[in-house]
Amino acid sequence: MGTGVMIGAGIFALTGQIAELAGPLFPLSFIAGALVTSLAAYSYIKMSNRWPSSGGIAMILQKAYGPGVVAASASLLMALSMVINESLVARTFATYALRPFELEQNGLLVSVLALGLIVFAYLVNAAGNRSVSGFSLVMSAIKIGGIAVFAIAAIWVSGFASGAFSEPATTSSGEALLASVAFSILAFKGFTTITNSGGEIVDPHRNVGRTIMISIAVCVVVYLLVAVAVGSSLSIAQIVEARDYSLAAAAEPALGDLGFYFTVAIAITATASGVIASVFAVSRMLTMLTEMEMIPHSHFGMSGGIRSHMLVYTVVVAGALAVLFDLSRIAALGAFFYLVMDMLVHWGVFRNLREEIGARASILLAALAADAVVLSAFTWVKLKSDPAIVLYAVLGIGAVFIAEWFYLARRSSQAQDS
C-alpha cells in the first residue's frame, strides 16, 4: 500500500517540478530525498517495533506527547497532507489522460476528470478493505514493471549524455536544489502508511521496519531510472514546459508514438491506484483519530459507521482541492504540512521516548535537522516565487492547532461537568 501511494505521486506528479527547481542535477534530489526519508523512517520503525498497532502516526504522536493539542494537531496535519496528495495525484491522472488529445491545458476538463477519479476511489473503498488491498497489489505490480520498461527503453535509446544532462549544472543553484528535496521527500512519504498495518503484519516487530525500508529502496531505484530517462530525453526547458506530464513528453522523442501511449497508460494506472490507496489510508487514519477522540465528528444525517463517513469527508476535501488549486500549489502545501508533522514526530520521540524504545539520539537529531534545513530552503524559495502559498500553509497549520485547542478544551470542560 505504501509503495502504491509513493510511486503514484512521486514519479508522475513531481518529477517535472523537482527538475524545475533542481535543474540538470534533479536526479540527485531523489537520492537526497531518499536519504532524508531513511533518516526519518528511523523514528517510525523504532516506535512501530515497540508498539505495533493499526494506530500508525496517531499512536506515535500520542505516545510522544500524550493525548493533547500537539499530538492531535500533528496527526491531523498528516491526514491533511495525505488528502492533499490525493488531489495532487488526481490532477496528474487527468493531465496524462488528456495529453493524447492535447487538452491537458483545459483547466475545466482536468478538474472534472480529477474529481471523477476521486469519486471512483470512493466507490472502490466503499466496497471494502479486501477490494482495496487486492486492487492495490495488482496495480503496484503493473506500474512498477511498466515504469521500469519505459525507463530502461528510454535510456537505451537516448543514452546518458543528451537532453538535460548535456547542460551545465551551474544553471541550478544549491538553494533551489535543496528546496527541491522537499518535493522528493513528499514523493517518499507513502512509507508512513505502512505504520498503520502493525496490527495486521505477521511478526510486526521485525517486518514493519523491513517493509518500510524495502518500499523506500524500491521507490528510489524506480525514481532514479525515470529521472535519468526523462533527463536524457528532454532539456530542462522542455521538462519545465511539460512538468505536469513530463514522462509522456519524454517518451515520445525517445520511443515514438507506441512509447508515448504506453507511458500514458502506465501513468493512468499508477495515479489511479495511488489515489485509491491514499483514500483508504487517510479515511482509516481519520477514523482512528475520531475513535481516539482527537478530532470532532458529526454524522450530518448520514447513516453507517464512522469509517463510511470519513470516506465521504476525505473525498469531498480532496475533490475541492483538486478543483481549486493547480499541481504546483497542491504539492507545495502538502510538503509544508508533511515536513512540520515529521519534525514534531522526531522531536517528540527524542524528547520523551528515545530511552524507552532504544533509539539513538544522534539519528533522531540528524533527521530533525535534515527536515529543518529542507523546510527552510523550500520556504525561502517559495517566498520568492509564490509567497501566497507560504501564507496559505502558515494559515492552514495555525488553523489546525487553534481548532484542536478549542475542541480538546471544550471536550475536557464537558468531561469535568459530567
N, C-alpha and C positions, 0 to 999 in steps of 0.2 A: 504493500500500500504506500509506504513512504517513498519507495523508488518511483512508483507511478506518479505521485504528486510532483516529485523533484524533476523528472525528465519532462513532464508535461509543461512545466513553467520554464525550466532552466534553459532549454535549447531554443524552443520556438518563440518564446515571448521576450527573452532577454539578450540573446546573442547580439542583435543589432545595436541595442542600447549600450551594452558593455563596450562594443567596438567604437561607438561614437565617442565615448569618454576616453578609452584607453589607447585608441589609435592602433598602429601595427603590432603593438605588444599585447593586444587583447587576450590571446591565449594564456598569457601569464596571469591575467586577472582570475581565470578559472582555477589555476594552480594555487594562487594566494587565497582564493575563496575556500578551496578545499582544506588548506592548512588551518585557516581560522575556524572553519566548521569542525575540523577534527579536534582542535583545542576545546571548542565549545561543547562538543559531544561528551567530553570527559565528565562534566558535571552531571549530565543526564544519565550517562551509563552508570556512574557511581551511585546515584540516587535510585535508579531502577534496579540495580543489583541488590541494594539494601532493602528496598521496599517495592518489589514488583507488584504492579496493580494495573487496573484499567484507568486509573486516575491521571496518568501522564503528567503533563506540566502543572495541572492544578494541584495534584498531590505534592509535587516537588516544591512548589511555591508555598503551599500551606505548611509543609514540614519546615521550610526555611524561615518563614515569617509568622506563622500562626494564622488563624482564621481572621485576618484583619484587612485593612484597606489595601495594603501593598500587595498581598497575595491575590486578592480578588481583582484588583486593577490590572496587575501584570498578566493574570490569566485571561482577562477579557481582552487585553491588547493582543495576546497571542491569537485568540479566537478571531478578532477583527482582522489581523494580518492574514489569517487563513481565508476569510471571506474575501478580502481584497485580492488574494491570489486567485480565487475562483473567477472574479470578474476580469482579472488580467488574462488568464488563460482562455476565458470565453471569448474575449475580443480578439485574441490571437487566432482562435479557431475560425472566427468569422472572416478575418482578414485573409487567411490562407484559402478558405473555401471560396471566397470571391475573386481571388487572384487570377484563376484561369479565364474569368470573364472580364478582367481589367476593371472591376468595380470595387476594388479594395479601398478606394478613396471616398466612397459613398458612405458618409457617416451614419445615415439612417439605416441602410441595409446592414452595416456592421453591427449596429445596436440591436436590430431585430434578430439577426442570426445569433448573436451572443446571448440574448435573452432566451431564444428558443433552446439553445444548448443547456442553459441553466434550468429551464423547466424540464427538459428531458432528464437531466441529472436528478432532479427531484423525483420524477416518476420511477427511475431505476432504484433510487434509495428507498422510496416508499414501498417497493416490492419486497424489501427485506435484506438483512445483512448478507445472507448467503448469495443472493444475486449480485450484490456489490463486490464481494470478495472474489467470486468466480470470474466476473466480468473484468475486474482489475488485473487479475493474474494473467488472463489470456491477452489482454491489451498490452500489458507491460512486456510480455514476451515478443509480441508482434512489433511493437515500436522500437524496442532495443535492437532487434535484428534488422529492421528496416533502416533505422538511422545509421547503423554500422555499415550496411551495404552502400547507402548513399555516400557516407564519408570516405570510405575506402576507395570507391569508384571515382569520386571527385578528386581525391588526392592522386590517384594513379594517373588520371588524365592531365591534371594541371601541374603536378609536381609541387615543390616546396619553395620555389624562388620567384613565383609570379604573384600577381594580384597585390594585396596589401603588404605581403612580405617583401616586395621589391621596393617599398617606400622607406624613407629614413625614419628610424624610430624616434627621432627628436621632434616629430610632429605631435607627440603625446607628452604632456608634462607629467612629472611624477605625482603632482597633486591630483590630476584628473585620473591617472592610473589607479591611485589609491582609492579615490572616490568610487571608481567602477567596481571595486571589490565588494561594495555594499550590495550591488545587484547580483554579483556572483554568489555571495552568502545567501541572498534570497533564493537563488536557484537551488541551493542545497538544503534549505530549511525543512523540506519534507521529511527529513530523518526524525524530526520531533514527533511525528505521528506514530512512530514505532513504539515510543514510550507508553502510548495508550493501550498497547497489546500485552503488557506484562502479565495480566491475569489470564491470558489465553495461550501464550507461547509455552511450549514444553521446556522445562528446566530454565525458567526465565533468568535466574541468577547468572547464568552463563550466556544464554542465547540472545537476550535483548541487546547487550553490548555488541556481540558478534554480528547480529543482523544489522545494527546501525552502521558499523564500520564497513561491512560488505556493501551496503547501499551507497555509502559515500564513495567507496572505491569504484564501484560500477559506474556511478554517475560521472566521476572525474575523467575516467577513460573515455566515456561516450562524449562528454563535453569537449575534451581536447581533440578528439577525432573530428568533430563537427567544426570546431573553431578553426582548425588547420584547413579543412575542406573549404569553408567559406572564405577564409583569408587568402587561400591560394587561387580562388576563382574570381574574386572581386576586389577592387580597390577599396580603400576606406571610404571614399566619397560615394561609391556605389552601395556599400553596405549601409551607410547612413541614410542614403536616399530610400533604400528598401528595408529599413530597420525593422519594420513590423512583419516582414515576410522574407527575411534575409536568406534562409535556407533554400526557398523556392527560387529566389533570384540567382543564387549561386549554382543551383542545379542546371539551369537552362544553358548557360555558356559551356559548362563542363561536360554535361551528359546529354544535351539536346532535349527535345520535347518529351521523350519517354522518361528521362530522368526527372524532368520538371514535374510531370503528372504523378510519378511515383513518389516524389518528395511531398507534394501536396497531399496525397493520400495518407502518407505516414504522419504528416503534421496534423491532419484532421483526426486520425486515430489517436495520436498521442495527447492532443489537447482535450478531446472528448473524454478519454479515460482519466486524465488528470483532474478535470472538473468533477467527475463522478466520485473519484476517490476523495477529493477535498471536501465535497459536500458531506460525504459520510463522516469524515474525521471531525469536521467542525461542528456538525449537529450533535455528534456523540459527546464532544467536549462541552458544548453548551448545556447539554442535558446533565452532565456530571456537575457542572458549576451550579445549575439550578438545584439539584438534589443536595449539594453541599451548602446550600443557602448562601452562595457567594454572589449571585446575581438575582434580580427580581424576575418574576414570571407572571404572565397573565394569559389566560386561555382565549380572550377576545371572542368568546362564544363558540370556539371550535371544539369539536368532540375529539376523543382519542387521548393518548398519553402525552407526556412531556416531550418525548423524542419526536413524535409526529409534529408537534407544534414547532419545535426547534428546526425541523427541516423546512417548514414554511418560512420562519423568520430568516433563516440562513439564505434561502434563495431570493427572498424579497430584497434583502440588503445587497446581496451580490448582484442582483439584476439592476438595482438602482445605480450602483457604482459603475456597472458596465455601460449603462446608458449615459451617465453624466460626465465621466472622465475618459481621457484618452489613455493609451497604453503607458506612455512615459510617466504621467502623473500617478496612475494607479500603482505602477511599480515603485515609484519613489515613496509614496505613502506607506506601502507595505514594508519597505526597507526601514523607514523610521520606526514604525511600530514594533517590528520584529527585533531590531537591534536594542531598543530600550528594554524590551521584555527580557532579552537574552542577558543583558548586563545585570538586570535585577536577579536573575537566576544565579549567576556566578557569584554576585556579592552576597546573596543570602546563604548559599552553600558555604562560601568561605567564612563568613562571619559567624554562622551558627551551627554548622553541621560537619565541617571538614574532619574533625577528630572522630565523630561518631561513625562516619562512613569510610574513614581511612583514606581521604583524598589529600593529595599533595597541594599545599598552599601555593607553591610556585606555578603549578599548571593552572590553577584557578585564577590567580592574578594575571598570568600571561593571557588567558582567554579574555578576561575583563579588559585588560589594556588593549588587546587587539581590536575588540569591538569598539572601544572608545576612540582609538585612532581612526578607524574606518568611518565611524559615525561623524567625527569632527570634520574629516576631509569631505565627506559626502555633503554635510550641511553647508560647508563653506562654498563648495562648487554650486550647489543648488541656490544658495543665497545670491550668487552672481548671475545664474542663468534663469531661475524660476523662483523668486522669493515667495510667491504666493503659496507654493506647495509646502514650503517650510512653515509658513504661518498656519496652514491647514493642519499640518502634523502636530504642531505645538498646541493648537486649539483642541484637536481631537484627543491627544494624550491628556491634556488638562481636564477636558470634559469627562473622560473616563474616571480619573481619580476623584473628581468632585462628586460625580454621580454615585460612585461606590461609597464615598464617605457619607453622603446623605442617606443612602439605602441602608448601610450597616448601622449607622447611628439610630435610624428610625427603628430598625428591627431590634436593636438592643434595648431601646426605650420601651417598645411594645412587650418584650420579654420580661422586663422588670416590672411593668404594670400588671402583667398577668401573674 
